[in-house]
Protein backbone atom coordinates (compact mmCIF):
# COMPACT_ATOMS: atom_id res chain seq x y z
CA UNK A 1 0.00 0.00 0.00
CA UNK A 2 1.25 3.49 -0.92
CA UNK A 3 2.57 5.72 1.87
CA UNK A 4 0.42 8.72 1.13
CA UNK A 5 -2.27 9.80 3.50
CA UNK A 6 -5.18 12.16 3.33
CA UNK A 7 -7.23 13.49 6.19
CA UNK A 8 -10.06 13.72 6.79
CA UNK A 9 -11.60 10.91 4.71
CA UNK A 10 -15.02 12.52 4.90
CA UNK A 11 -15.99 16.10 5.74
CA UNK A 12 -19.39 17.76 5.89
CA UNK A 13 -19.16 21.47 6.51
CA UNK A 14 -21.31 24.58 6.30
CA UNK A 15 -21.13 27.25 3.64
CA UNK A 16 -18.60 29.98 4.32
CA UNK A 17 -16.32 27.91 6.52
CA UNK A 18 -12.58 27.73 5.95
CA UNK A 19 -11.27 24.22 5.46
CA UNK A 20 -7.90 22.61 4.96
CA UNK A 21 -7.50 19.17 3.44
CA UNK A 22 -4.32 17.46 4.55
CA UNK A 23 -2.03 15.33 2.42
CA UNK A 24 1.23 13.75 3.54
CA UNK A 25 3.59 11.28 1.93
CA UNK A 26 6.53 9.45 3.43
CA UNK A 27 8.20 8.40 0.18
CA UNK A 28 10.33 11.51 -0.24
CA UNK A 29 8.66 12.33 -3.54
CA UNK A 30 9.34 15.75 -5.01
CA UNK A 31 6.15 16.02 -7.01
CA UNK A 32 2.71 16.25 -5.49
CA UNK A 33 -0.70 16.80 -7.03
CA UNK A 34 -4.29 17.59 -6.13
CA UNK A 35 -7.10 16.26 -8.28
CA UNK A 36 -10.81 16.92 -8.06
CA UNK A 37 -13.09 14.04 -8.96
CA UNK A 38 -16.86 13.88 -8.89
CA UNK A 39 -18.19 10.35 -8.18
CA UNK A 40 -17.65 8.05 -11.12
CA UNK A 41 -16.19 10.82 -13.21
CA UNK A 42 -12.81 11.87 -14.57
CA UNK A 43 -9.98 13.42 -12.59
CA UNK A 44 -9.21 17.10 -12.99
CA UNK A 45 -5.80 18.41 -11.95
CA UNK A 46 -6.28 21.53 -9.82
CA UNK A 47 -2.82 22.06 -8.29
CA UNK A 48 0.65 20.55 -8.43
CA UNK A 49 4.09 21.10 -6.99
CA UNK A 50 7.59 20.22 -8.17
CA UNK A 51 9.05 20.53 -4.69
CA UNK A 52 9.36 22.78 -1.66
CA UNK A 53 8.13 26.33 -2.30
CA UNK A 54 6.85 25.34 -5.74
CA UNK A 55 3.13 25.45 -6.53
CA UNK A 56 1.38 25.57 -9.87
CA UNK A 57 -2.23 25.79 -10.93
CA UNK A 58 -3.58 22.79 -12.77
CA UNK A 59 -5.81 22.41 -15.78
CA UNK A 60 -9.06 23.05 -13.92
CA UNK A 61 -9.59 26.42 -12.33
CA UNK A 62 -10.11 26.15 -8.61
CA UNK A 63 -10.80 28.60 -5.80
CA UNK A 64 -8.59 26.57 -3.52
CA UNK A 65 -4.98 27.33 -2.66
CA UNK A 66 -2.06 25.09 -1.76
CA UNK A 67 1.27 25.39 -0.04
CA UNK A 68 4.45 23.31 -0.03
CA UNK A 69 6.60 24.25 2.92
CA UNK A 70 7.85 20.73 3.51
CA UNK A 71 8.52 17.96 1.01
CA UNK A 72 6.16 15.54 2.67
CA UNK A 73 3.21 17.89 3.16
CA UNK A 74 0.89 19.48 0.57
CA UNK A 75 -2.26 20.89 2.16
CA UNK A 76 -5.16 22.32 0.17
CA UNK A 77 -7.20 25.21 1.61
CA UNK A 78 -10.60 26.62 0.78
CA UNK A 79 -11.06 30.04 2.43
CA UNK A 80 -14.84 30.00 2.12
CA UNK A 81 -16.48 26.72 1.25
CA UNK A 82 -19.50 26.68 -1.07
CA UNK A 83 -21.86 23.88 -2.17
CA UNK A 84 -20.18 23.95 -5.61
CA UNK A 85 -16.99 22.72 -3.89
CA UNK A 86 -18.72 19.44 -3.01
CA UNK A 87 -16.58 16.74 -4.59
CA UNK A 88 -13.88 14.18 -3.92
CA UNK A 89 -10.33 15.50 -3.66
CA UNK A 90 -7.46 13.15 -4.42
CA UNK A 91 -3.85 13.82 -3.51
CA UNK A 92 -1.02 12.07 -5.35
CA UNK A 93 2.76 12.11 -5.43
CA UNK A 94 5.51 10.92 -7.74
CA UNK A 95 9.28 10.96 -7.96
CA UNK A 96 10.74 13.75 -10.06
CA UNK A 97 12.87 11.32 -11.93
CA UNK A 98 13.45 7.68 -11.29
CA UNK A 99 15.06 5.29 -13.71
CA UNK A 100 12.60 2.63 -14.69
CA UNK A 101 9.75 4.06 -12.61
CA UNK A 102 8.32 6.37 -15.23
CA UNK A 103 6.81 8.94 -12.88
CA UNK A 104 3.91 6.77 -11.78
CA UNK A 105 1.62 8.49 -9.33
CA UNK A 106 0.75 7.16 -5.90
CA UNK A 107 -2.66 8.22 -4.70
CA UNK A 108 -4.14 8.86 -1.31
CA UNK A 109 -7.55 7.48 -0.38
CA UNK A 110 -9.22 10.80 -1.04
CA UNK A 111 -11.30 13.25 0.94
CA UNK A 112 -14.98 13.34 0.18
CA UNK A 113 -16.12 16.90 0.86
CA UNK A 114 -19.75 17.94 1.21
CA UNK A 115 -20.60 21.58 1.69
CA UNK A 116 -24.12 22.21 2.94
CA UNK B 1 -1.89 20.14 -24.70
CA UNK B 2 -2.56 16.45 -24.49
CA UNK B 3 -5.93 14.77 -24.68
CA UNK B 4 -6.77 11.27 -23.57
CA UNK B 5 -9.94 9.58 -24.79
CA UNK B 6 -11.57 6.51 -23.36
CA UNK B 7 -14.50 5.78 -25.65
CA UNK B 8 -16.12 3.14 -23.44
CA UNK B 9 -17.81 4.63 -20.36
CA UNK B 10 -18.86 1.14 -19.23
CA UNK B 11 -17.79 -2.39 -20.02
CA UNK B 12 -18.78 -5.76 -18.64
CA UNK B 13 -17.11 -9.14 -18.79
CA UNK B 14 -17.90 -12.61 -17.61
CA UNK B 15 -15.64 -14.02 -14.92
CA UNK B 16 -12.66 -15.87 -16.45
CA UNK B 17 -13.17 -14.18 -19.82
CA UNK B 18 -10.99 -11.56 -21.51
CA UNK B 19 -11.85 -7.89 -21.92
CA UNK B 20 -10.11 -5.02 -23.69
CA UNK B 21 -10.42 -1.40 -22.64
CA UNK B 22 -9.67 1.25 -25.25
CA UNK B 23 -7.62 4.40 -24.91
CA UNK B 24 -6.39 6.87 -27.50
CA UNK B 25 -4.37 9.99 -26.96
CA UNK B 26 -3.21 12.99 -28.87
CA UNK B 27 0.16 14.66 -28.36
CA UNK B 28 3.05 16.27 -30.15
CA UNK B 29 5.48 15.19 -27.43
CA UNK B 30 8.06 12.49 -28.05
CA UNK B 31 9.00 11.78 -24.44
CA UNK B 32 6.09 10.45 -22.45
CA UNK B 33 4.74 7.54 -20.45
CA UNK B 34 1.36 5.90 -20.53
CA UNK B 35 -0.39 4.32 -17.58
CA UNK B 36 -3.49 2.41 -16.68
CA UNK B 37 -4.80 3.02 -13.17
CA UNK B 38 -7.51 1.11 -11.34
CA UNK B 39 -9.90 2.74 -8.88
CA UNK B 40 -12.02 0.20 -6.99
CA UNK B 41 -15.20 1.54 -5.37
CA UNK B 42 -14.32 3.67 -2.33
CA UNK B 43 -10.70 2.55 -2.45
CA UNK B 44 -7.36 4.00 -3.40
CA UNK B 45 -6.40 4.44 -7.03
CA UNK B 46 -3.52 2.13 -7.87
CA UNK B 47 -1.25 1.62 -10.84
CA UNK B 48 -2.06 -1.37 -13.05
CA UNK B 49 0.56 -1.10 -15.77
CA UNK B 50 2.96 1.39 -17.36
CA UNK B 51 4.43 1.80 -20.84
CA UNK B 52 7.42 3.89 -21.83
CA UNK B 53 6.82 5.56 -25.19
CA UNK B 54 10.32 4.75 -26.41
CA UNK B 55 9.80 1.02 -25.89
CA UNK B 56 8.21 -0.90 -28.72
CA UNK B 57 7.57 -3.99 -26.63
CA UNK B 58 4.13 -4.08 -25.05
CA UNK B 59 4.12 -4.09 -21.26
CA UNK B 60 2.64 -7.03 -19.37
CA UNK B 61 1.88 -7.56 -15.68
CA UNK B 62 0.48 -11.02 -14.98
CA UNK B 63 -3.09 -11.01 -16.37
CA UNK B 64 -2.80 -7.42 -17.60
CA UNK B 65 -1.23 -6.46 -20.90
CA UNK B 66 -1.31 -3.51 -23.22
CA UNK B 67 -1.43 -3.06 -26.96
CA UNK B 68 0.64 0.05 -27.57
CA UNK B 69 0.39 1.41 -31.10
CA UNK B 70 2.52 4.53 -31.07
CA UNK B 71 1.81 5.67 -34.61
CA UNK B 72 -1.92 5.30 -34.07
CA UNK B 73 -1.62 6.82 -30.57
CA UNK B 74 -3.54 3.94 -29.12
CA UNK B 75 -2.98 2.25 -25.75
CA UNK B 76 -5.53 -0.45 -24.94
CA UNK B 77 -5.57 -2.62 -21.82
CA UNK B 78 -6.33 -6.32 -22.01
CA UNK B 79 -7.42 -8.16 -18.89
CA UNK B 80 -7.24 -11.93 -19.21
CA UNK B 81 -9.00 -14.46 -16.97
CA UNK B 82 -11.11 -11.68 -15.42
CA UNK B 83 -11.75 -11.92 -11.70
CA UNK B 84 -14.44 -10.39 -9.51
CA UNK B 85 -11.77 -8.23 -7.91
CA UNK B 86 -11.05 -6.60 -11.26
CA UNK B 87 -14.33 -4.70 -11.05
CA UNK B 88 -13.39 -1.03 -10.84
CA UNK B 89 -13.09 2.18 -12.75
CA UNK B 90 -10.05 2.15 -15.03
CA UNK B 91 -8.28 5.31 -16.06
CA UNK B 92 -5.84 5.71 -18.91
CA UNK B 93 -3.24 8.40 -18.23
CA UNK B 94 -0.64 10.22 -20.30
CA UNK B 95 2.41 11.57 -18.49
CA UNK B 96 4.14 14.49 -20.20
CA UNK B 97 7.78 14.27 -19.15
CA UNK B 98 8.53 17.88 -20.08
CA UNK B 99 5.55 19.34 -18.24
CA UNK B 100 5.84 16.88 -15.37
CA UNK B 101 2.16 16.14 -15.06
CA UNK B 102 -0.44 13.64 -16.17
CA UNK B 103 -3.64 13.90 -18.17
CA UNK B 104 -6.31 11.34 -17.39
CA UNK B 105 -9.06 9.93 -19.56
CA UNK B 106 -12.69 9.97 -18.46
CA UNK B 107 -12.50 6.43 -17.15
CA UNK B 108 -14.18 3.13 -17.99
CA UNK B 109 -16.28 1.36 -15.40
CA UNK B 110 -15.69 -2.38 -15.61
CA UNK B 111 -18.26 -4.83 -14.25
CA UNK B 112 -17.30 -8.48 -13.79
CA UNK B 113 -20.22 -10.90 -13.85
CA UNK B 114 -19.96 -14.16 -11.88
Interface residues (C-beta under 8 A of the other chain):
Chain A: X1 X2 X31 X33 X35 X40 X41 X42 X43 X45 X48 X50 X58 X59 X90 X92 X96 X102 X103 X104 X105 X106 X107 X108 X109 X110
Chain B: X33 X35 X37 X43 X44 X45 X46 X47 X50 X52 X89 X91 X93 X95 X97 X100 X101 X102 X103 X104 X105 X106 X107 X109
